Every structure is written in structure tokens, then in C-alpha cells.
Amino acid sequence: MLIKEMPMEERPREKLWERGAEALSDAEILALFFGTGRQGMSVVQLARELITHFGGLRQLSRASAEELLTVKGIGPAKAAQLAAVFEFGRRLALETYNEMVIERPEDIFSLLQHEMQRLAQESVRVVLLNQRKRLIRVEEVFIGTGNESFANPAEILRRAIVLSAQSIILVHNHPSGDPTPSHADHKVTKRLHEASALIGIELVDHIIIGSPSPAHPSGYFSFREGGIL
């Protein structure tokens, strides 16, 4: 069923025009990208089924093309559209921060949360900043297996030196959603802090990205906010 064939009150496009994009549900937003449903099911119903199948938008964004194709009505074209949507959001976030001063943990969380919360394994990244604390680049320095990761301070600082970074922020995710730092996280932070001080590069923070919960309403842990740095 095409969107234009749906009853007027169910059309996401008309709702967007009348009430704004914020009035749309997650399924209705996806429906606008898809445009068509499948036989016997409207595009909005298909989008709802897709979100339910994967357990939410975050889990959906983690799905591979092969996993998406297991849902009836999602072919290569719709799978490619989904991949493009999530990649567009990631690039938009990076572009927004290119002209901003980055110092607060909230800045980093806003910059990387959508991408890193999607990951099913740990990813360690270094945010490289110039002397005015403006973003130079975000580089991935390690991909973990399971819930374990390792970051080599020498490799991190080598990249900072090559790109003339004056300060850095270490960031990694906990796929479990709990951003509580482990013993290994404390150890890596201490080693990197000591090594960076020796060569005159400031370690601004180490941030662990998880998901909001009653124990961690912000969804992240900051070593600087915690008084460890």
C-alpha cells in the first residue's frame, strides 16, 4: 500500500505537514523513507513490525543487511534505505560538532551516543581536539570481542601527534548498557593520563557510553565528573 492510498488521517506525510516531524511516531518516520508496505500490510504497519521484531530503534540500527532481509517485506532496497538513514544521522552529528568547542561529557555523549549505542561489541575511540578544543577527528583505535577491550596508550598518542592534537578524550562503549567502569577501564585511564602528561597532550576525559537507567540517568560515565581525572 502506498502512502497516498492510506486513509488521510493515517498518512505520515500529512501529519508532518500539519503538526511537525516531532508529532510522528518512530514507525511513521520509517514509513516516510520506505514509501510502500507489502501485500496486505500498510507501510506504517510494516515499519511497526520491523521495530517490534528487533526490539526498538537502537537494536534495529545494529541489524545487518542479512538480518533485515529476514523480515517479510524488507528487500535489498529497503535495507539499503535503512542503512543510509542511520549513516546520515551519524554524519550529521559529526558535522554539527566540527565548529563547536567540546569540553563537557554531554558534548561527547551527544556526538557519539547514537552510533556507539548501536554496537554489539566494544569500540574504543579517541576524540582529537585542537588548541581551541574544536574537533579534529574521531578515530577508532580498538574493537573488542565480547565485553573486553584494550587500548594502547602509545597508539592513541601516536595518532594525536600525527594530527597535531593538543588534547584528547578517550571514549568507549559498554554493549550491556551499564556504563560503570571496570578495573581495566581504570587501569587504561591511569596509563593514558600518565603517558599523555609526559608529552604535553591533555587527557580531557575518559567517557564510557551506555544507556540511560535509574542508576545512570545520563547514560554515560565520565572519569572527570567522577573526580578520577
SETORNU-46494 format. One record per residue (C-alpha): residue number from 0; residue in three letters; x, y, z. Coordinates in nm, 4 decimals. Last residue first. Example, Ala and Ser with C-alpha at 12.3 -4.5 7.8 and 13.67 -1.06 7.14 Angstrom:
! SETORNU-46494
<node><n>1</n><res>SER</res><x>1.3670</x><y>-0.1060</y><z>0.7140</z></node>
<node><n>0</n><res>ALA</res><x>1.2300</x><y>-0.4500</y><z>0.7800</z></node>
This chain:
! SETORNU-46494
<node><n>228</n><res>LEU</res><x>4.0874</x><y>1.2695</y><z>3.6321</z></node>
<node><n>227</n><res>ILE</res><x>3.9194</x><y>1.0377</y><z>3.8848</z></node>
<node><n>226</n><res>GLY</res><x>3.6832</x><y>1.3026</y><z>4.0208</z></node>
<node><n>225</n><res>GLY</res><x>3.3743</x><y>1.1245</y><z>3.8875</z></node>
<node><n>224</n><res>GLU</res><x>3.2994</x><y>1.4173</y><z>3.6586</z></node>
<node><n>223</n><res>ARG</res><x>3.6452</x><y>1.3696</y><z>3.5085</z></node>
<node><n>222</n><res>PHE</res><x>3.6063</x><y>0.9928</y><z>3.4736</z></node>
<node><n>221</n><res>SER</res><x>3.2747</x><y>1.0479</y><z>3.2958</z></node>
<node><n>220</n><res>PHE</res><x>3.0153</x><y>0.7698</y><z>3.2960</z></node>
<node><n>219</n><res>TYR</res><x>2.7315</x><y>0.7642</y><z>3.0426</z></node>
<node><n>218</n><res>GLY</res><x>2.3557</x><y>0.7166</y><z>3.0055</z></node>
<node><n>217</n><res>SER</res><x>2.2692</x><y>1.0362</y><z>3.1933</z></node>
<node><n>216</n><res>PRO</res><x>2.0201</x><y>0.8545</y><z>3.4163</z></node>
<node><n>215</n><res>HIS</res><x>2.2889</x><y>0.6127</y><z>3.5427</z></node>
<node><n>214</n><res>ALA</res><x>2.1416</x><y>0.4067</y><z>3.8274</z></node>
<node><n>213</n><res>PRO</res><x>1.7828</x><y>0.4639</y><z>3.7117</z></node>
<node><n>212</n><res>SER</res><x>1.8911</x><y>0.3815</y><z>3.3541</z></node>
<node><n>211</n><res>PRO</res><x>2.0109</x><y>0.5713</y><z>3.0485</z></node>
<node><n>210</n><res>SER</res><x>2.2206</x><y>0.3602</y><z>2.8079</z></node>
<node><n>209</n><res>GLY</res><x>2.5956</x><y>0.3095</y><z>2.7950</z></node>
<node><n>208</n><res>ILE</res><x>2.8830</x><y>0.5281</y><z>2.6809</z></node>
<node><n>207</n><res>ILE</res><x>3.2022</x><y>0.5319</y><z>2.8853</z></node>
<node><n>206</n><res>ILE</res><x>3.3852</x><y>0.8637</y><z>2.8836</z></node>
<node><n>205</n><res>HIS</res><x>3.7519</x><y>0.9243</y><z>2.9510</z></node>
<node><n>204</n><res>ASP</res><x>3.8272</x><y>1.2923</y><z>2.9939</z></node>
<node><n>203</n><res>VAL</res><x>4.0452</x><y>1.5886</y><z>2.8982</z></node>
<node><n>202</n><res>LEU</res><x>4.3682</x><y>1.3950</y><z>2.8501</z></node>
<node><n>201</n><res>GLU</res><x>4.5970</x><y>1.6879</y><z>2.7772</z></node>
<node><n>200</n><res>ILE</res><x>4.8942</x><y>1.6391</y><z>2.5454</z></node>
<node><n>199</n><res>GLY</res><x>5.2266</x><y>1.7620</y><z>2.6824</z></node>
<node><n>198</n><res>ILE</res><x>5.4448</x><y>1.4598</y><z>2.6092</z></node>
<node><n>197</n><res>LEU</res><x>5.4774</x><y>1.3280</y><z>2.9650</z></node>
<node><n>196</n><res>ALA</res><x>5.1205</x><y>1.4255</y><z>3.0529</z></node>
<node><n>195</n><res>SER</res><x>4.9911</x><y>1.1974</y><z>2.7763</z></node>
<node><n>194</n><res>ALA</res><x>5.1699</x><y>0.8952</y><z>2.9228</z></node>
<node><n>193</n><res>GLU</res><x>5.0440</x><y>0.9477</y><z>3.2787</z></node>
<node><n>192</n><res>HIS</res><x>4.6830</x><y>1.0034</y><z>3.1713</z></node>
<node><n>191</n><res>LEU</res><x>4.6969</x><y>0.7107</y><z>2.9289</z></node>
<node><n>190</n><res>ARG</res><x>4.8203</x><y>0.4723</y><z>3.1972</z></node>
<node><n>189</n><res>LYS</res><x>4.5638</x><y>0.5906</y><z>3.4536</z></node>
<node><n>188</n><res>THR</res><x>4.2769</x><y>0.5664</y><z>3.2073</z></node>
<node><n>187</n><res>VAL</res><x>4.3816</x><y>0.2184</y><z>3.0950</z></node>
<node><n>186</n><res>LYS</res><x>4.3884</x><y>0.0942</y><z>3.4560</z></node>
<node><n>185</n><res>HIS</res><x>4.0524</x><y>0.2455</y><z>3.5463</z></node>
<node><n>184</n><res>ASP</res><x>3.8906</x><y>0.0843</y><z>3.2403</z></node>
<node><n>183</n><res>ALA</res><x>4.0547</x><y>-0.2494</y><z>3.3260</z></node>
<node><n>182</n><res>HIS</res><x>3.9054</x><y>-0.2363</y><z>3.6759</z></node>
<node><n>181</n><res>SER</res><x>3.5655</x><y>-0.1830</y><z>3.5162</z></node>
<node><n>180</n><res>PRO</res><x>3.3852</x><y>0.1478</y><z>3.4726</z></node>
<node><n>179</n><res>THR</res><x>3.0055</x><y>0.1580</y><z>3.5250</z></node>
<node><n>178</n><res>PRO</res><x>2.8500</x><y>0.2471</y><z>3.1877</z></node>
<node><n>177</n><res>ASP</res><x>2.5803</x><y>-0.0242</y><z>3.2045</z></node>
<node><n>176</n><res>GLY</res><x>2.4227</x><y>-0.0585</y><z>2.8583</z></node>
<node><n>175</n><res>SER</res><x>2.5499</x><y>-0.4149</y><z>2.8131</z></node>
<node><n>174</n><res>PRO</res><x>2.7262</x><y>-0.3002</y><z>2.4952</z></node>
<node><n>173</n><res>HIS</res><x>2.9639</x><y>-0.0892</y><z>2.7108</z></node>
<node><n>172</n><res>ASN</res><x>3.1022</x><y>0.1848</y><z>2.4894</z></node>
<node><n>171</n><res>HIS</res><x>3.4364</x><y>0.3584</y><z>2.4622</z></node>
<node><n>170</n><res>VAL</res><x>3.5619</x><y>0.7131</y><z>2.4621</z></node>
<node><n>169</n><res>LEU</res><x>3.9037</x><y>0.8670</y><z>2.5265</z></node>
<node><n>168</n><res>ILE</res><x>3.9146</x><y>1.2458</y><z>2.5014</z></node>
<node><n>167</n><res>ILE</res><x>4.2208</x><y>1.4156</y><z>2.3583</z></node>
<node><n>166</n><res>SER</res><x>4.4092</x><y>1.7436</y><z>2.3794</z></node>
<node><n>165</n><res>GLN</res><x>4.6542</x><y>1.9430</y><z>2.1708</z></node>
<node><n>164</n><res>ALA</res><x>4.6062</x><y>1.7380</y><z>1.8562</z></node>
<node><n>163</n><res>SER</res><x>4.8730</x><y>1.7844</y><z>1.5901</z></node>
<node><n>162</n><res>LEU</res><x>4.7276</x><y>1.5104</y><z>1.3641</z></node>
<node><n>161</n><res>VAL</res><x>5.0413</x><y>1.2940</y><z>1.3754</z></node>
<node><n>160</n><res>ILE</res><x>5.0863</x><y>1.3657</y><z>1.7480</z></node>
<node><n>159</n><res>ALA</res><x>4.7324</x><y>1.2584</y><z>1.8389</z></node>
<node><n>158</n><res>ARG</res><x>4.7665</x><y>0.9442</y><z>1.6287</z></node>
<node><n>157</n><res>ARG</res><x>5.0862</x><y>0.8489</y><z>1.8099</z></node>
<node><n>156</n><res>LEU</res><x>4.9161</x><y>0.9274</y><z>2.1416</z></node>
<node><n>155</n><res>ILE</res><x>4.6464</x><y>0.6670</y><z>2.0823</z></node>
<node><n>154</n><res>GLU</res><x>4.8963</x><y>0.4070</y><z>1.9590</z></node>
<node><n>153</n><res>ALA</res><x>5.1229</x><y>0.4584</y><z>2.2616</z></node>
<node><n>152</n><res>PRO</res><x>4.8281</x><y>0.4496</y><z>2.5028</z></node>
<node><n>151</n><res>ASN</res><x>4.7249</x><y>0.1023</y><z>2.3732</z></node>
<node><n>150</n><res>ALA</res><x>4.3534</x><y>0.0477</y><z>2.4287</z></node>
<node><n>149</n><res>PHE</res><x>4.2203</x><y>-0.2932</y><z>2.5241</z></node>
<node><n>148</n><res>SER</res><x>3.8653</x><y>-0.4160</y><z>2.5217</z></node>
<node><n>147</n><res>GLU</res><x>3.6531</x><y>-0.6850</y><z>2.6781</z></node>
<node><n>146</n><res>ASN</res><x>3.2746</x><y>-0.7220</y><z>2.6672</z></node>
<node><n>145</n><res>GLY</res><x>3.2554</x><y>-0.9658</y><z>2.3776</z></node>
<node><n>144</n><res>THR</res><x>3.5460</x><y>-0.9040</y><z>2.1458</z></node>
<node><n>143</n><res>GLY</res><x>3.6837</x><y>-0.5549</y><z>2.1394</z></node>
<node><n>142</n><res>ILE</res><x>3.7414</x><y>-0.3107</y><z>1.8541</z></node>
<node><n>141</n><res>PHE</res><x>4.0360</x><y>-0.0742</y><z>1.9042</z></node>
<node><n>140</n><res>VAL</res><x>4.1664</x><y>0.2647</y><z>1.7962</z></node>
<node><n>139</n><res>GLU</res><x>3.8594</x><y>0.4149</y><z>1.6310</z></node>
<node><n>138</n><res>GLU</res><x>3.9300</x><y>0.7737</y><z>1.5346</z></node>
<node><n>137</n><res>VAL</res><x>3.7248</x><y>1.0877</y><z>1.5900</z></node>
<node><n>136</n><res>ARG</res><x>3.8704</x><y>1.3903</y><z>1.4131</z></node>
<node><n>135</n><res>ILE</res><x>3.9803</x><y>1.7487</y><z>1.4533</z></node>
<node><n>134</n><res>LEU</res><x>3.7050</x><y>1.8676</y><z>1.6884</z></node>
<node><n>133</n><res>ARG</res><x>3.7492</x><y>2.2074</y><z>1.8483</z></node>
<node><n>132</n><res>LYS</res><x>3.9076</x><y>2.2359</y><z>2.1926</z></node>
<node><n>131</n><res>ARG</res><x>4.0723</x><y>2.5663</y><z>2.0996</z></node>
<node><n>130</n><res>GLN</res><x>4.4170</x><y>2.4032</y><z>2.0950</z></node>
<node><n>129</n><res>ASN</res><x>4.2925</x><y>2.1323</y><z>1.8597</z></node>
<node><n>128</n><res>LEU</res><x>4.0914</x><y>1.8273</y><z>1.9622</z></node>
<node><n>127</n><res>LEU</res><x>4.1204</x><y>1.4553</y><z>1.8854</z></node>
<node><n>126</n><res>VAL</res><x>3.8410</x><y>1.2286</y><z>2.0096</z></node>
<node><n>125</n><res>VAL</res><x>3.9856</x><y>0.8824</y><z>2.0641</z></node>
<node><n>124</n><res>ARG</res><x>3.7755</x><y>0.5745</y><z>2.0160</z></node>
<node><n>123</n><res>VAL</res><x>3.7467</x><y>0.2322</y><z>2.1773</z></node>
<node><n>122</n><res>SER</res><x>3.4706</x><y>0.0075</y><z>2.0402</z></node>
<node><n>121</n><res>GLU</res><x>3.3159</x><y>-0.2663</y><z>2.2492</z></node>
<node><n>120</n><res>GLN</res><x>3.0849</x><y>-0.5128</y><z>2.0778</z></node>
<node><n>119</n><res>ALA</res><x>2.7166</x><y>-0.5120</y><z>1.9774</z></node>
<node><n>118</n><res>LEU</res><x>2.7336</x><y>-0.1521</y><z>1.8595</z></node>
<node><n>117</n><res>ARG</res><x>2.4184</x><y>0.0573</y><z>1.8310</z></node>
<node><n>116</n><res>GLN</res><x>2.4931</x><y>0.2555</y><z>2.1475</z></node>
<node><n>115</n><res>MET</res><x>2.8115</x><y>0.3716</y><z>1.9737</z></node>
<node><n>114</n><res>GLU</res><x>2.6423</x><y>0.5395</y><z>1.6774</z></node>
<node><n>113</n><res>HIS</res><x>2.3623</x><y>0.7147</y><z>1.8603</z></node>
<node><n>112</n><res>GLN</res><x>2.5830</x><y>0.8070</y><z>2.1580</z></node>
<node><n>111</n><res>LEU</res><x>2.8727</x><y>0.9608</y><z>1.9670</z></node>
<node><n>110</n><res>LEU</res><x>2.8252</x><y>1.3370</y><z>1.9427</z></node>
<node><n>109</n><res>SER</res><x>2.5581</x><y>1.3780</y><z>2.2087</z></node>
<node><n>108</n><res>PHE</res><x>2.7693</x><y>1.1799</y><z>2.4550</z></node>
<node><n>107</n><res>ILE</res><x>3.0774</x><y>1.3804</y><z>2.3622</z></node>
<node><n>106</n><res>ASP</res><x>2.9051</x><y>1.7127</y><z>2.4233</z></node>
<node><n>105</n><res>GLU</res><x>2.7438</x><y>1.5878</y><z>2.7438</z></node>
<node><n>104</n><res>PRO</res><x>3.0880</x><y>1.4991</y><z>2.8788</z></node>
<node><n>103</n><res>ARG</res><x>3.1770</x><y>1.8690</y><z>2.8592</z></node>
<node><n>102</n><res>GLU</res><x>3.4771</x><y>2.0074</y><z>2.6711</z></node>
<node><n>101</n><res>ILE</res><x>3.3997</x><y>2.0229</y><z>2.3013</z></node>
<node><n>100</n><res>VAL</res><x>3.4063</x><y>2.3682</y><z>2.1384</z></node>
<node><n>99</n><res>MET</res><x>3.1797</x><y>2.3606</y><z>1.8380</z></node>
<node><n>98</n><res>GLU</res><x>3.2521</x><y>2.4098</y><z>1.4683</z></node>
<node><n>97</n><res>ASN</res><x>3.3055</x><y>2.0445</y><z>1.3767</z></node>
<node><n>96</n><res>TYR</res><x>3.0309</x><y>1.9388</y><z>1.6167</z></node>
<node><n>95</n><res>THR</res><x>2.7385</x><y>1.9721</y><z>1.3789</z></node>
<node><n>94</n><res>GLU</res><x>2.9277</x><y>1.7905</y><z>1.1054</z></node>
<node><n>93</n><res>LEU</res><x>2.9835</x><y>1.4894</y><z>1.3305</z></node>
<node><n>92</n><res>ALA</res><x>2.6168</x><y>1.4658</y><z>1.4257</z></node>
<node><n>91</n><res>LEU</res><x>2.5080</x><y>1.4958</y><z>1.0644</z></node>
<node><n>90</n><res>ARG</res><x>2.7418</x><y>1.2148</y><z>0.9667</z></node>
<node><n>89</n><res>ARG</res><x>2.5924</x><y>0.9754</y><z>1.2212</z></node>
<node><n>88</n><res>GLY</res><x>2.2354</x><y>1.0667</y><z>1.1298</z></node>
<node><n>87</n><res>PHE</res><x>2.3077</x><y>1.0119</y><z>0.7612</z></node>
<node><n>86</n><res>GLU</res><x>2.4605</x><y>0.6712</y><z>0.8418</z></node>
<node><n>85</n><res>PHE</res><x>2.1413</x><y>0.5676</y><z>1.0204</z></node>
<node><n>84</n><res>VAL</res><x>1.9211</x><y>0.6719</y><z>0.7291</z></node>
<node><n>83</n><res>ALA</res><x>2.1532</x><y>0.5189</y><z>0.4666</z></node>
<node><n>82</n><res>ALA</res><x>2.1465</x><y>0.1793</y><z>0.6366</z></node>
<node><n>81</n><res>LEU</res><x>1.7683</x><y>0.1950</y><z>0.6494</z></node>
<node><n>80</n><res>GLN</res><x>1.7413</x><y>0.2849</y><z>0.2818</z></node>
<node><n>79</n><res>ALA</res><x>1.9755</x><y>-0.0010</y><z>0.1904</z></node>
<node><n>78</n><res>ALA</res><x>1.7524</x><y>-0.2478</y><z>0.3760</z></node>
<node><n>77</n><res>LYS</res><x>1.4504</x><y>-0.1001</y><z>0.1954</z></node>
<node><n>76</n><res>ALA</res><x>1.6128</x><y>-0.1548</y><z>-0.1453</z></node>
<node><n>75</n><res>PRO</res><x>1.7530</x><y>-0.5005</y><z>-0.0646</z></node>
<node><n>74</n><res>GLY</res><x>1.4111</x><y>-0.6311</y><z>0.0408</z></node>
<node><n>73</n><res>ILE</res><x>1.2115</x><y>-0.5807</y><z>0.3570</z></node>
<node><n>72</n><res>GLY</res><x>0.8547</x><y>-0.7050</y><z>0.3034</z></node>
<node><n>71</n><res>LYS</res><x>0.8965</x><y>-1.0189</y><z>0.5093</z></node>
<node><n>70</n><res>VAL</res><x>1.1656</x><y>-0.9642</y><z>0.7712</z></node>
<node><n>69</n><res>THR</res><x>1.4655</x><y>-1.1924</y><z>0.7133</z></node>
<node><n>68</n><res>LEU</res><x>1.6187</x><y>-0.9257</y><z>0.4873</z></node>
<node><n>67</n><res>LEU</res><x>1.6933</x><y>-0.7076</y><z>0.7863</z></node>
<node><n>66</n><res>GLU</res><x>1.9115</x><y>-0.9785</y><z>0.9396</z></node>
<node><n>65</n><res>GLU</res><x>2.1173</x><y>-1.0138</y><z>0.6200</z></node>
<node><n>64</n><res>ALA</res><x>2.1607</x><y>-0.6375</y><z>0.5957</z></node>
<node><n>63</n><res>SER</res><x>2.2991</x><y>-0.6341</y><z>0.9499</z></node>
<node><n>62</n><res>ALA</res><x>2.0987</x><y>-0.5109</y><z>1.2452</z></node>
<node><n>61</n><res>ARG</res><x>2.2553</x><y>-0.2620</y><z>1.4879</z></node>
<node><n>60</n><res>SER</res><x>2.0186</x><y>0.0212</y><z>1.3886</z></node>
<node><n>59</n><res>LEU</res><x>1.7250</x><y>-0.2077</y><z>1.4613</z></node>
<node><n>58</n><res>GLN</res><x>1.8551</x><y>-0.2713</y><z>1.8122</z></node>
<node><n>57</n><res>ARG</res><x>1.8656</x><y>0.1015</y><z>1.8768</z></node>
<node><n>56</n><res>LEU</res><x>1.5260</x><y>0.1550</y><z>1.7121</z></node>
<node><n>55</n><res>GLY</res><x>1.3433</x><y>-0.0989</y><z>1.9244</z></node>
<node><n>54</n><res>GLY</res><x>1.3071</x><y>-0.4727</y><z>1.9897</z></node>
<node><n>53</n><res>PHE</res><x>1.4246</x><y>-0.6098</y><z>1.6535</z></node>
<node><n>52</n><res>HIS</res><x>1.0904</x><y>-0.7601</y><z>1.5513</z></node>
<node><n>51</n><res>THR</res><x>0.8956</x><y>-0.4779</y><z>1.7157</z></node>
<node><n>50</n><res>ILE</res><x>1.0745</x><y>-0.2150</y><z>1.5066</z></node>
<node><n>49</n><res>LEU</res><x>1.0172</x><y>-0.4140</y><z>1.1864</z></node>
<node><n>48</n><res>GLU</res><x>0.6530</x><y>-0.4836</y><z>1.2676</z></node>
<node><n>47</n><res>ARG</res><x>0.5914</x><y>-0.1136</y><z>1.3300</z></node>
<node><n>46</n><res>ALA</res><x>0.7550</x><y>-0.0254</y><z>0.9960</z></node>
<node><n>45</n><res>LEU</res><x>0.5405</x><y>-0.2831</y><z>0.8158</z></node>
<node><n>44</n><res>GLN</res><x>0.2274</x><y>-0.1445</y><z>0.9804</z></node>
<node><n>43</n><res>VAL</res><x>0.3236</x><y>0.2055</y><z>0.8673</z></node>
<node><n>42</n><res>VAL</res><x>0.3832</x><y>0.0815</y><z>0.5111</z></node>
<node><n>41</n><res>SER</res><x>0.0415</x><y>-0.0781</y><z>0.5019</z></node>
<node><n>40</n><res>MET</res><x>0.0039</x><y>-0.4554</y><z>0.5097</z></node>
<node><n>39</n><res>GLY</res><x>-0.1913</x><y>-0.6897</y><z>0.2824</z></node>
<node><n>38</n><res>GLN</res><x>0.0831</x><y>-0.7109</y><z>0.0222</z></node>
<node><n>37</n><res>ARG</res><x>0.3843</x><y>-0.5219</y><z>0.1476</z></node>
<node><n>36</n><res>GLY</res><x>0.4433</x><y>-0.1646</y><z>0.2578</z></node>
<node><n>35</n><res>THR</res><x>0.5458</x><y>0.1241</y><z>0.0358</z></node>
<node><n>34</n><res>GLY</res><x>0.7068</x><y>0.4664</y><z>0.0861</z></node>
<node><n>33</n><res>PHE</res><x>1.0050</x><y>0.3269</y><z>0.2744</z></node>
<node><n>32</n><res>PHE</res><x>1.1528</x><y>0.6559</y><z>0.3951</z></node>
<node><n>31</n><res>LEU</res><x>0.8189</x><y>0.8022</y><z>0.5032</z></node>
<node><n>30</n><res>ALA</res><x>0.7294</x><y>0.4734</y><z>0.6697</z></node>
<node><n>29</n><res>LEU</res><x>1.0420</x><y>0.4939</y><z>0.8848</z></node>
<node><n>28</n><res>ILE</res><x>0.9156</x><y>0.8227</y><z>1.0285</z></node>
<node><n>27</n><res>GLU</res><x>0.5703</x><y>0.6733</y><z>1.0818</z></node>
<node><n>26</n><res>ALA</res><x>0.7163</x><y>0.3783</y><z>1.2698</z></node>
<node><n>25</n><res>ASP</res><x>0.9125</x><y>0.6019</y><z>1.5059</z></node>
<node><n>24</n><res>SER</res><x>0.5957</x><y>0.8010</y><z>1.5761</z></node>
<node><n>23</n><res>LEU</res><x>0.5387</x><y>1.1359</y><z>1.4104</z></node>
<node><n>22</n><res>ALA</res><x>0.4486</x><y>1.4502</y><z>1.6054</z></node>
<node><n>21</n><res>GLU</res><x>0.8136</x><y>1.5635</y><z>1.6151</z></node>
<node><n>20</n><res>ALA</res><x>0.8035</x><y>1.5939</y><z>1.2360</z></node>
<node><n>19</n><res>GLY</res><x>0.5621</x><y>1.8883</y><z>1.2511</z></node>
<node><n>18</n><res>ARG</res><x>0.1881</x><y>1.9107</y><z>1.3193</z></node>
<node><n>17</n><res>GLU</res><x>0.0139</x><y>1.9786</y><z>0.9858</z></node>
<node><n>16</n><res>TRP</res><x>0.2892</x><y>1.8989</y><z>0.7358</z></node>
<node><n>15</n><res>LEU</res><x>0.4154</x><y>1.6033</y><z>0.9384</z></node>
<node><n>14</n><res>LYS</res><x>0.0639</x><y>1.4635</y><z>0.9796</z></node>
<node><n>13</n><res>GLU</res><x>0.0102</x><y>1.4897</y><z>0.6044</z></node>
<node><n>12</n><res>ARG</res><x>0.3309</x><y>1.2980</y><z>0.5373</z></node>
<node><n>11</n><res>PRO</res><x>0.2549</x><y>1.0330</y><z>0.7992</z></node>
<node><n>10</n><res>ARG</res><x>-0.0773</x><y>0.9396</y><z>0.6341</z></node>
<node><n>9</n><res>GLU</res><x>-0.3163</x><y>0.7757</y><z>0.8783</z></node>
<node><n>8</n><res>GLU</res><x>-0.5775</x><y>1.0543</y><z>0.8931</z></node>
<node><n>7</n><res>MET</res><x>-0.5957</x><y>1.0675</y><z>0.5118</z></node>
<node><n>6</n><res>PRO</res><x>-0.6723</x><y>0.6973</y><z>0.4757</z></node>
<node><n>5</n><res>MET</res><x>-0.3812</x><y>0.5238</y><z>0.3003</z></node>
<node><n>4</n><res>GLU</res><x>-0.3517</x><y>0.5150</y><z>-0.0797</z></node>
<node><n>3</n><res>LYS</res><x>-0.1127</x><y>0.8135</y><z>-0.0879</z></node>
<node><n>2</n><res>ILE</res><x>0.1179</x><y>0.6257</y><z>0.1493</z></node>
<node><n>1</n><res>LEU</res><x>0.1362</x><y>0.3390</y><z>-0.0999</z></node>
<node><n>0</n><res>MET</res><x>0.0000</x><y>0.0000</y><z>0.0000</z></node>
